[in-house]
Amino acid sequence: MSGFNRIIESIFQGYKESKTVVDRKHECKFDELGYTPFLFSDKYLKELYLELESEEDYERLINYMDRFDLYGNGYKFCDQLYIHTKDDYEKLKKKKDKNDDWLNWV
């Protein structure tokens, strides 16, 4: 591989791994949950679950699962995913509320 090709490859690799691009990809995945008419595979939903970071991410995934009535339809993975997502979301909210307690003493 020539030196020029390595330079170009390095530039694109750096762009692909930049925080801005990674954050944008993450945001797009969760934005898509709000408007897609498609039911995603359990493999993709698991991938999303493992990438949950913020309250908004949790809310989007929970709203998506509610929209497609994935909980309580006899599919064990979806039931477990829904329960774990809701539990983790509640823990995250409690942790955030607990961290904000110091502001409430005034």
TAKA-V104700 format. One record per pair of residues at least 12 apart in sequence whose C-alpha atoms are under 6 Angstrom apart, sorted by sequence separation. I is the first residue (numbers start at 0). J is the second residue. D is the distance in whole Angstrom. If there is no record, write none. Layout:
i & j & d
I & J & D
I & J & D
//
This chain:
i & j & d
32 & 63 & 6
//
